[in-house]
Amino acid sequence: MRRVLASLVLAGAVLTCGGRSLEAAQETPDQPPLEGFVVAEDQTGQEQVPAAPLVLTAYGVAWVAVLFYVWLTWRRLAKVEGELQQLARKAQGHKP
């Protein structure tokens, strides 16, 4: 519970500080604050960071995490099933 609360407080602090620095960066004494949509002009006409490798990497990491979780669960389930079989054998041996 403490970790969840600490995480929420930290996330709130980051969002609050990040918003203030963004506003401060947009407002300069020489120019009025930006309002609405402003088109960013790029001289090269190409994306600075292509999205495809980042998206593929994110999906890859997510799938590896899911498969690792399934593998761990499968191993633990096999261990529990083995212990249940041992208990069943012991219980059958002790019947009067």
C-alpha positions in Angstrom: 0.0 0.0 0.0 2.9 2.4 0.8 4.5 1.7 -2.6 1.3 2.5 -4.4 0.8 5.7 -2.5 4.5 6.7 -3.0 4.2 6.0 -6.7 1.1 8.1 -7.0 2.8 11.0 -5.2 5.8 10.7 -7.4 3.7 10.6 -10.5 1.8 13.7 -9.4 5.0 15.6 -8.7 6.5 14.7 -12.0 3.4 15.8 -13.9 3.1 19.0 -11.9 6.8 19.9 -12.4 6.8 18.9 -16.0 3.8 21.1 -16.8 5.3 24.2 -15.2 8.6 23.8 -17.1 6.7 23.3 -20.4 4.8 26.5 -19.8 7.9 28.4 -18.8 9.7 27.2 -21.9 6.9 28.5 -24.2 6.7 31.9 -22.6 9.6 34.2 -23.4 9.7 37.9 -22.9 10.1 38.6 -26.6 7.1 36.5 -27.7 3.6 36.1 -26.4 2.5 32.7 -25.1 1.5 30.2 -27.8 -2.1 29.4 -28.2 -3.8 26.8 -30.3 -2.2 24.5 -32.9 1.1 25.7 -34.4 2.6 23.8 -37.4 6.1 22.7 -36.8 8.3 23.4 -39.8 10.9 20.8 -40.7 13.6 21.6 -43.3 14.2 17.9 -44.2 10.6 16.9 -44.6 11.3 13.6 -42.8 10.5 12.4 -39.3 13.1 13.0 -36.7 12.5 9.6 -34.9 10.8 6.9 -37.0 8.0 5.2 -35.0 8.1 1.7 -36.5 11.2 0.5 -34.7 10.0 1.9 -31.4 6.5 0.3 -31.8 8.0 -3.1 -32.8 10.4 -3.0 -29.8 7.5 -2.1 -27.4 5.4 -5.0 -28.8 8.4 -7.4 -28.5 9.1 -6.4 -24.9 5.4 -6.9 -24.1 5.3 -10.3 -25.7 8.5 -11.5 -24.0 7.0 -10.4 -20.6 3.7 -12.2 -21.3 5.5 -15.4 -22.4 7.8 -15.3 -19.4 4.8 -14.9 -17.1 3.0 -17.9 -18.7 6.2 -20.0 -18.5 6.6 -19.2 -14.7 2.9 -20.0 -14.1 3.2 -23.3 -16.0 6.3 -24.3 -13.9 4.6 -23.4 -10.6 1.4 -25.2 -11.6 3.4 -28.4 -12.5 5.2 -28.2 -9.1 1.8 -27.9 -7.3 0.3 -30.8 -9.2 3.3 -33.0 -8.3 2.9 -32.1 -4.6 -0.9 -32.9 -4.8 -0.1 -36.3 -6.3 2.4 -37.0 -3.5 -0.2 -36.0 -0.9 -2.9 -38.2 -2.6 -0.5 -41.2 -2.5 0.3 -40.6 1.1 -3.4 -40.2 1.9 -4.2 -43.5 0.2 -1.5 -45.3 2.2 -2.8 -44.1 5.6 -6.5 -45.2 5.1 -7.7 -47.7 7.8 
